[in-house]
């Protein structure tokens, strides 16, 4: 696991990092990040993936509106729902380079997770893949360590999550909000295996992670109201 600043979580989970308790301090920190990015000459519309180490085959593609279950639905009715289709394609996806199965025996140690690559692979490629697809935290958590450091424009972060309206049996994607306009180390994508001694299947081309840019100050700038 790469070392990261104390305020930046290394894993994608329910908490992406601690925000300052003082709103003024938070605004000042956001402005400082923006100034630092401006000083580095960041382009206002750039979404960059810096490849820091070997890539065993992960790809980044625009998210697709297509879903297998929607294709098989009578008369393909779900495709008539615009919000559903918009959610399906909101972001970019990281796809699996191989077929693999994951089984958890229910214990908390790192060895409790068994990862089987179902295709016959050269030893060096399998070794490379096992450095990126692994048990890193215990507790039935499957970790994917992608080879990229993402950089977004000032004030824009990444909502990192699983695919919308798509389902993987016995595995649930954990989500996180990453301050990718300043982070100096990559994050990991994590999935929670749910049932003991039951395989979760990931196939080549499956979506392992979705990257959706969002304004970091959006939620704080809105005030919900209920009106008659």
Backbone bond lengths (Angstrom), bond angles and torsions (degrees), N, CA, C in turn:
res aa  C-N    CA-C-N  psi(-1)  N-CA   C-N-CA  omega(-1)  CA-C   N-CA-C  phi
1 X - - - 1.461 - - 1.517 109.32 -
2 X 1.315 116.59 127.45 1.448 120.44 -179.85 1.516 110.30 -70.50
3 X 1.318 114.90 146.45 1.450 120.22 177.71 1.509 109.59 -73.62
4 X 1.332 116.97 138.38 1.452 121.75 179.47 1.512 109.62 -129.35
5 X 1.342 117.47 163.75 1.452 120.02 175.00 1.516 110.67 -58.43
6 X 1.330 116.78 155.01 1.454 121.29 -173.34 1.517 112.37 -60.34
7 X 1.339 117.99 -28.25 1.450 120.15 -177.42 1.509 113.32 -90.22
8 X 1.333 117.20 1.60 1.468 119.62 -177.99 1.517 109.84 -112.95
9 X 1.334 117.34 117.93 1.450 121.28 -179.30 1.521 110.18 -70.56
10 X 1.335 116.14 142.97 1.460 119.54 -179.53 1.507 112.94 -85.77
11 X 1.307 118.30 -15.88 1.453 119.95 -177.17 1.509 111.54 -119.96
12 X 1.321 116.22 148.60 1.442 120.20 176.60 1.507 107.76 -83.64
13 X 1.299 116.12 112.43 1.437 122.16 -178.47 1.507 109.08 -152.81
14 X 1.321 118.62 -162.63 1.435 120.38 -175.88 1.513 113.42 -67.19
15 X 1.334 118.33 -19.22 1.456 121.17 -179.49 1.512 108.46 -122.99
16 X 1.316 116.76 126.05 1.462 120.83 -177.78 1.514 111.97 -101.68
17 X 1.307 119.15 -0.51 1.454 121.33 -179.00 1.513 109.60 145.76
18 X 1.310 117.76 157.42 1.444 121.79 -178.77 1.515 110.45 -88.23
19 X 1.338 117.01 130.02 1.455 121.45 177.00 1.521 109.06 -91.86
20 X 1.334 118.43 149.83 1.453 120.63 177.57 1.519 110.66 -58.40
21 X 1.316 116.59 141.25 1.455 120.69 -179.82 1.521 111.48 -71.92
22 X 1.328 117.85 -28.90 1.452 123.57 -177.83 1.529 109.60 -86.45
23 X 1.357 118.63 118.49 1.471 119.78 -179.37 1.517 113.09 -58.51
24 X 1.340 116.68 -37.74 1.461 119.38 179.09 1.527 110.85 -63.70
25 X 1.339 115.61 -41.49 1.464 119.53 178.13 1.518 110.74 -64.44
26 X 1.334 115.98 -36.76 1.460 119.68 179.69 1.523 110.93 -66.21
27 X 1.335 116.39 -43.22 1.462 119.55 178.59 1.523 111.29 -64.44
28 X 1.342 115.38 -39.76 1.462 119.43 178.69 1.522 111.00 -64.53
29 X 1.345 116.31 -39.49 1.463 119.97 179.06 1.523 110.57 -65.83
30 X 1.345 116.03 -40.14 1.464 119.46 178.68 1.523 111.02 -63.69
31 X 1.334 115.92 -41.32 1.458 119.30 178.90 1.520 110.95 -65.78
32 X 1.337 116.16 -38.22 1.467 119.79 178.76 1.522 110.66 -63.58
33 X 1.345 116.53 -40.23 1.458 119.32 177.48 1.524 111.11 -63.20
34 X 1.334 115.13 -41.89 1.464 119.43 -179.95 1.524 110.56 -63.42
35 X 1.335 115.99 -43.85 1.462 119.63 -180.00 1.522 110.72 -62.35
36 X 1.345 115.95 -40.18 1.463 119.47 -179.58 1.522 110.80 -64.60
37 X 1.333 116.36 -41.43 1.459 119.57 178.59 1.522 111.14 -65.69
38 X 1.338 116.57 -41.53 1.462 119.78 178.66 1.518 110.68 -61.14
39 X 1.337 115.49 -38.79 1.463 119.86 -179.62 1.521 111.27 -66.33
40 X 1.324 116.71 -30.09 1.462 120.81 178.89 1.526 112.09 -81.79
41 X 1.326 115.84 -3.63 1.457 119.15 177.99 1.508 113.80 78.48
42 X 1.318 117.45 30.63 1.465 120.44 -179.56 1.524 110.46 -64.66
43 X 1.333 116.60 136.43 1.451 120.83 178.43 1.526 109.28 -80.47
44 X 1.342 115.54 141.66 1.456 119.96 -172.56 1.524 113.01 -66.27
45 X 1.334 117.60 -22.73 1.459 119.45 -177.51 1.526 112.69 -115.60
46 X 1.320 117.95 18.64 1.462 121.19 -176.29 1.525 111.65 -89.20
47 X 1.321 115.41 135.42 1.463 122.86 170.52 1.520 104.97 -127.47
48 X 1.324 116.58 102.43 1.458 121.99 -166.32 1.524 110.18 -112.18
49 X 1.326 116.38 138.02 1.465 122.62 171.85 1.526 107.57 -114.24
50 X 1.325 116.40 106.30 1.464 121.05 177.28 1.528 108.36 -84.63
51 X 1.314 117.06 120.13 1.466 121.05 -179.07 1.522 108.73 -84.13
52 X 1.340 116.39 111.00 1.461 121.75 -171.96 1.518 113.02 -92.82
53 X 1.317 117.50 -25.92 1.457 119.40 -179.43 1.529 109.74 -150.05
54 X 1.313 115.95 -173.31 1.467 121.07 -175.22 1.522 111.76 -52.11
55 X 1.307 115.52 143.34 1.458 121.58 175.94 1.527 108.09 -117.92
56 X 1.336 117.51 110.64 1.473 119.87 -177.32 1.520 113.99 -79.99
57 X 1.330 117.51 13.00 1.459 118.96 175.75 1.510 116.28 129.11
58 X 1.342 118.81 2.87 1.457 120.49 176.06 1.527 109.76 -63.31
59 X 1.323 116.24 143.08 1.460 121.20 176.89 1.524 109.90 -127.10
60 X 1.323 116.01 156.81 1.458 122.54 174.82 1.525 107.81 -118.29
61 X 1.328 116.06 124.59 1.462 121.42 -178.00 1.522 109.97 -135.02
62 X 1.329 117.79 155.56 1.468 119.61 171.88 1.528 110.04 -60.12
63 X 1.327 116.43 139.27 1.465 120.06 178.87 1.524 110.01 -64.50
64 X 1.314 115.64 142.15 1.463 121.80 -177.33 1.525 110.62 -98.95
65 X 1.332 117.89 145.92 1.464 119.85 174.33 1.528 112.56 -75.64
66 X 1.328 117.91 -12.61 1.462 122.10 -174.71 1.527 111.39 -76.76
67 X 1.334 115.05 141.70 1.454 122.29 172.88 1.530 107.50 -138.38
68 X 1.326 117.00 139.30 1.463 120.50 -178.69 1.520 111.67 -58.08
69 X 1.339 116.72 -45.12 1.460 118.86 -177.02 1.527 111.21 -67.18
70 X 1.333 117.12 -30.26 1.464 120.44 177.20 1.527 110.78 -71.43
71 X 1.352 115.90 -36.00 1.465 119.66 176.56 1.528 111.32 -63.34
72 X 1.346 116.24 -36.29 1.463 121.20 -175.97 1.532 112.96 -86.15
73 X 1.318 116.96 -10.81 1.467 121.04 -178.42 1.537 109.39 -66.44
74 X 1.344 117.48 141.01 1.470 119.33 179.77 1.530 112.30 -50.94
75 X 1.302 115.19 123.87 1.468 123.09 179.09 1.537 112.54 61.33
76 X 1.322 116.60 14.81 1.478 121.62 177.94 1.536 111.61 52.04
77 X 1.327 115.10 39.06 1.462 121.47 -175.07 1.530 113.50 -56.34
78 X 1.368 120.06 -38.80 1.467 118.43 -178.05 1.531 114.01 -56.58
79 X 1.319 117.99 -26.13 1.459 119.72 -179.89 1.526 112.41 -69.96
80 X 1.324 117.25 -9.92 1.463 120.62 176.71 1.524 111.58 -81.76
81 X 1.322 116.52 -8.73 1.472 121.19 -179.53 1.523 109.02 -92.88
82 X 1.322 117.26 105.04 1.459 121.06 -177.18 1.525 112.50 -61.68
83 X 1.355 120.32 -45.22 1.468 119.11 178.92 1.528 112.91 -58.30
84 X 1.327 116.99 -37.73 1.465 120.96 178.73 1.526 110.27 -62.72
85 X 1.322 116.34 -46.24 1.462 120.75 -179.29 1.519 111.95 -66.05
86 X 1.322 117.08 -38.20 1.466 120.71 179.15 1.523 110.76 -64.93
87 X 1.347 116.23 -40.40 1.466 119.68 178.46 1.522 110.85 -65.34
88 X 1.330 116.79 -39.11 1.464 120.31 -178.90 1.522 112.31 -58.21
89 X 1.332 117.31 -34.92 1.457 120.37 -172.93 1.526 113.32 -111.12
90 X 1.336 116.35 21.80 1.460 120.53 -178.37 1.528 110.49 -85.74
91 X 1.318 117.18 83.89 1.459 120.60 175.19 1.516 113.05 132.09
92 X 1.324 114.05 -161.79 1.464 122.74 177.38 1.518 108.30 -122.55
93 X 1.330 116.46 149.34 1.460 120.29 -175.46 1.522 110.81 -116.88
94 X 1.333 115.31 144.76 1.464 122.22 170.11 1.521 106.86 -100.02
95 X 1.325 116.32 125.18 1.462 120.83 -174.24 1.532 111.88 -103.99
96 X 1.328 114.38 151.01 1.463 120.36 178.51 1.525 110.39 -70.85
97 X 1.334 117.14 134.51 1.464 119.75 178.16 1.525 113.75 -82.59
98 X 1.346 117.35 -9.74 1.468 120.70 -173.46 1.525 110.51 -148.08
99 X 1.330 114.73 172.34 1.459 122.04 169.56 1.530 108.59 -91.17
100 X 1.330 116.64 133.61 1.470 118.74 175.11 1.521 110.36 -154.99
101 X 1.332 114.55 155.81 1.455 123.12 178.09 1.523 109.12 -119.02
102 X 1.321 115.85 148.97 1.462 121.12 179.89 1.521 108.84 -130.26
103 X 1.334 116.42 130.15 1.463 121.90 178.33 1.521 109.02 -128.92
104 X 1.334 116.11 136.12 1.470 122.64 -179.65 1.524 108.53 -116.75
105 X 1.338 116.47 133.06 1.466 119.20 -178.70 1.524 113.36 -88.70
106 X 1.331 117.55 2.63 1.457 121.34 176.39 1.510 115.13 95.71
107 X 1.328 118.36 -8.29 1.458 121.18 -179.84 1.532 110.56 -89.86
108 X 1.338 115.74 172.93 1.462 120.16 -173.03 1.525 114.74 -98.60
109 X 1.329 117.95 -10.21 1.464 118.89 -175.89 1.525 110.69 -77.26
110 X 1.340 116.14 164.43 1.461 121.13 -177.20 1.521 112.02 -62.67
111 X 1.332 116.63 -33.11 1.454 120.42 -179.04 1.516 114.41 -75.28
112 X 1.334 117.27 -2.97 1.465 120.36 -178.51 1.524 112.56 -74.99
113 X 1.322 116.60 -12.20 1.463 121.52 -179.76 1.527 109.14 -104.42
114 X 1.316 116.82 124.00 1.461 121.93 178.89 1.525 109.43 -108.16
115 X 1.324 116.40 123.19 1.459 122.34 -178.91 1.520 108.49 -112.96
116 X 1.318 116.50 117.80 1.466 122.05 -178.92 1.519 109.89 -113.08
117 X 1.325 116.40 120.38 1.461 121.02 170.75 1.524 107.15 -84.23
118 X 1.313 116.94 118.87 1.462 120.37 -170.50 1.524 113.42 -82.59
119 X 1.317 118.00 -14.89 1.466 120.97 177.13 1.524 110.13 -93.78
120 X 1.310 116.96 149.27 1.463 121.14 176.19 1.525 107.79 -74.45
121 X 1.330 116.06 122.07 1.460 121.44 -174.30 1.519 110.51 -123.83
122 X 1.326 118.03 148.88 1.465 120.04 169.98 1.529 109.58 -59.62
123 X 1.316 116.29 148.92 1.466 120.38 -174.71 1.520 112.40 -59.47
124 X 1.338 117.78 -39.14 1.454 119.31 -178.37 1.525 111.50 -68.81
125 X 1.327 117.34 -36.31 1.469 120.02 177.87 1.521 111.18 -69.97
126 X 1.332 116.85 -41.02 1.467 119.06 177.17 1.522 110.67 -62.46
127 X 1.326 116.96 -41.20 1.465 120.31 178.94 1.523 110.68 -62.21
128 X 1.334 116.74 -41.13 1.462 120.44 178.86 1.523 111.03 -64.36
129 X 1.318 116.65 -42.61 1.459 120.50 179.72 1.522 111.46 -64.54
130 X 1.326 117.18 -37.55 1.463 119.99 -179.33 1.527 111.95 -70.37
131 X 1.304 117.72 -17.33 1.463 119.79 173.31 1.526 111.31 -77.55
132 X 1.315 116.30 -17.00 1.461 120.78 -176.65 1.522 113.62 -110.49
133 X 1.327 117.70 -25.71 1.462 122.43 179.03 1.518 106.45 -120.01
134 X 1.336 117.74 109.24 1.461 118.71 -165.74 1.528 112.23 -158.79
135 X 1.322 114.26 173.31 1.461 122.55 169.96 1.519 107.11 -97.31
136 X 1.317 116.61 113.05 1.464 120.14 -172.82 1.521 113.37 -119.23
137 X 1.340 117.16 -21.61 1.462 120.57 -174.83 1.525 113.57 -120.18
138 X 1.330 118.39 -15.32 1.456 120.59 -174.98 1.525 110.79 80.89
139 X 1.329 115.02 -174.87 1.458 120.08 176.44 1.516 114.76 65.75
140 X 1.326 117.82 23.76 1.456 120.12 179.22 1.515 114.22 77.37
141 X 1.334 117.05 22.68 1.460 121.91 179.50 1.527 109.84 -96.24
142 X 1.329 116.15 122.99 1.460 122.62 173.99 1.522 108.31 -93.25
143 X 1.327 116.59 128.06 1.464 121.60 -175.34 1.518 110.98 -114.51
144 X 1.335 115.63 134.09 1.461 122.29 171.63 1.522 108.22 -114.13
145 X 1.316 115.91 119.03 1.465 121.46 178.13 1.526 107.85 -102.60
146 X 1.311 116.26 101.35 1.461 120.39 -178.46 1.529 110.43 -78.73
147 X 1.330 118.00 156.91 1.469 120.36 -172.85 1.520 114.65 -85.12
148 X 1.334 117.72 9.66 1.461 119.40 -171.68 1.525 113.68 -112.07
149 X 1.314 114.95 148.47 1.462 123.14 163.48 1.520 106.40 -105.63
150 X 1.322 116.36 119.52 1.462 120.60 -176.82 1.525 110.18 -91.63
151 X 1.323 114.79 140.18 1.458 120.54 176.24 1.525 108.87 -130.41
152 X 1.333 115.16 123.90 1.453 122.37 178.49 1.526 109.52 -112.53
153 X 1.337 118.04 165.60 1.465 120.65 179.69 1.526 111.48 -61.70
154 X 1.329 117.76 161.37 1.465 121.44 178.68 1.530 111.63 -54.20
155 X 1.334 115.55 133.14 1.456 120.97 178.71 1.517 114.82 82.79
156 X 1.339 117.80 -1.80 1.463 121.81 179.72 1.524 109.17 -111.76
157 X 1.333 116.11 127.36 1.459 121.23 176.75 1.519 110.62 -111.84
158 X 1.329 115.78 -173.36 1.460 121.52 177.75 1.526 109.86 -121.50
159 X 1.301 115.32 126.12 1.461 121.15 166.69 1.519 105.46 -87.24
160 X 1.325 116.77 115.65 1.462 123.07 -174.80 1.527 107.63 -107.53
161 X 1.323 116.83 121.06 1.464 119.77 -170.70 1.518 110.45 -155.85
162 X 1.317 115.21 179.00 1.452 120.83 176.31 1.517 110.88 -84.88
163 X 1.327 117.52 175.41 1.460 120.96 -176.94 1.520 112.21 -69.19
164 X 1.326 116.33 136.82 1.461 121.38 178.44 1.524 110.27 -72.66
165 X 1.319 115.42 135.71 1.468 121.32 174.33 1.528 112.66 57.17
166 X 1.325 114.89 35.10 1.462 121.75 175.99 1.522 107.16 -139.27
167 X 1.320 117.47 144.15 1.454 120.14 -166.30 1.522 111.45 -129.97
168 X 1.327 115.18 135.95 1.460 121.78 174.44 1.523 107.89 -116.26
169 X 1.307 116.99 119.41 1.457 120.57 -176.80 1.525 110.63 -61.20
170 X 1.334 115.50 129.87 1.461 123.68 173.58 1.528 113.45 70.44
171 X 1.321 118.57 16.22 1.465 120.79 177.72 1.520 109.15 -144.20
172 X 1.334 116.04 135.56 1.459 121.48 178.84 1.526 109.30 -124.96
173 X 1.306 115.17 128.65 1.463 119.98 179.50 1.525 110.22 -73.15
174 X 1.332 116.26 133.97 1.455 121.80 172.41 1.527 108.45 -88.24
175 X 1.331 116.06 148.89 1.454 120.75 -173.07 1.521 110.99 -119.16
176 X 1.313 115.59 155.78 1.453 119.99 177.35 1.512 111.21 -157.33
177 X 1.316 115.59 158.91 1.460 122.96 175.66 1.522 107.80 -109.55
178 X 1.312 116.60 121.48 1.463 122.08 -173.49 1.525 109.76 -112.46
179 X 1.320 116.04 129.93 1.467 121.35 176.18 1.534 108.60 -80.84
180 X 1.306 114.43 73.71 1.466 121.04 -172.34 1.518 113.68 -76.74
181 X 1.333 117.32 -0.80 1.461 118.68 175.97 1.523 112.19 -82.03
182 X 1.349 116.38 -7.39 1.468 118.33 178.85 1.527 113.66 -140.38
183 X 1.335 118.61 -15.01 1.467 121.24 -174.20 1.528 111.00 -54.41
184 X 1.330 115.61 139.12 1.462 121.17 -176.81 1.524 112.99 -108.41
185 X 1.327 117.34 7.66 1.465 121.03 178.42 1.521 108.71 -147.04
186 X 1.324 118.25 152.40 1.468 120.84 179.47 1.527 111.79 -67.92
187 X 1.322 115.25 161.39 1.456 121.44 172.96 1.529 108.91 -108.53
188 X 1.313 116.04 170.33 1.462 120.61 174.81 1.519 109.75 -112.10
189 X 1.317 115.64 153.61 1.462 122.22 172.73 1.518 107.42 -103.23
190 X 1.330 116.61 134.43 1.461 120.63 -174.89 1.525 111.79 -128.51
191 X 1.323 114.50 143.52 1.458 122.27 175.48 1.527 108.60 -123.12
192 X 1.335 116.72 140.57 1.464 122.12 177.30 1.526 109.47 -97.61
193 X 1.331 115.56 119.75 1.463 120.62 173.60 1.527 107.49 -78.95
194 X 1.324 117.27 132.97 1.460 120.43 -168.86 1.528 114.02 -96.54
195 X 1.314 117.99 -50.08 1.459 120.96 -174.35 1.521 111.17 -99.19
196 X 1.314 115.46 142.35 1.462 120.44 177.36 1.523 111.02 -73.69
197 X 1.329 114.30 145.05 1.471 122.22 173.57 1.537 112.73 53.23
198 X 1.316 115.42 33.30 1.464 121.93 178.35 1.521 108.15 -133.08
199 X 1.309 117.13 125.47 1.466 120.67 -173.84 1.525 112.02 -74.51
200 X 1.328 114.46 141.74 1.462 122.45 166.94 1.522 106.70 -105.84
201 X 1.317 116.71 134.76 1.463 121.33 -173.00 1.527 110.81 -109.65
202 X 1.320 115.51 128.79 1.460 122.29 172.80 1.527 107.27 -120.41
203 X 1.322 116.16 132.03 1.454 120.53 -176.94 1.524 110.80 -111.97
204 X 1.318 115.63 154.34 1.458 120.14 177.54 1.529 109.46 -55.14
205 X 1.325 115.24 129.17 1.461 120.34 -177.79 1.509 114.02 93.68
206 X 1.349 117.94 -12.30 1.464 120.12 176.70 1.525 110.28 -64.13
207 X 1.315 115.16 150.48 1.460 120.49 176.76 1.524 109.83 -78.15
208 X 1.317 116.33 120.25 1.463 121.98 176.68 1.517 111.55 -94.79
209 X 1.330 116.76 -24.43 1.459 120.75 -171.85 1.522 108.53 -160.52
210 X 1.331 116.62 142.44 1.462 122.24 173.39 1.524 108.37 -118.03
211 X 1.322 116.15 135.40 1.463 123.36 180.00 1.522 108.21 -112.30
212 X 1.329 116.33 111.38 1.457 121.11 -178.88 1.523 109.57 -118.94
213 X 1.326 119.35 111.20 1.465 121.18 178.22 1.533 110.93 -66.48
214 X 1.342 115.99 147.18 1.462 120.42 177.84 1.525 109.16 -153.89
215 X 1.344 118.14 151.32 1.467 120.98 176.78 1.526 110.25 -69.89
216 X 1.315 117.16 126.28 1.462 120.90 -175.37 1.523 112.73 -63.42
217 X 1.327 117.68 -30.13 1.462 119.94 -176.85 1.526 112.73 -97.95
218 X 1.329 117.75 10.38 1.462 120.43 -174.37 1.524 112.40 -60.84
219 X 1.333 117.92 -50.83 1.464 120.64 -175.52 1.517 111.72 -63.91
220 X 1.334 117.10 -37.39 1.460 120.00 -179.92 1.523 111.87 -72.15
221 X 1.317 116.99 -20.86 1.465 120.18 -177.47 1.525 112.50 -87.28
222 X 1.335 117.20 -9.05 1.457 121.18 -178.82 1.525 110.92 -105.39
223 X 1.321 115.71 146.78 1.462 120.63 176.72 1.525 108.65 -127.83
224 X 1.329 117.13 110.08 1.467 118.69 -178.76 1.525 111.81 -70.01
225 X 1.314 116.34 142.95 1.457 122.66 177.71 1.522 109.53 -137.44
226 X 1.308 115.28 148.70 1.463 121.45 171.50 1.522 107.44 -114.29
227 X 1.315 116.60 122.47 1.462 120.80 -177.64 1.529 110.11 -121.94
228 X 1.306 116.70 147.90 1.468 120.27 177.97 1.527 110.34 -71.61
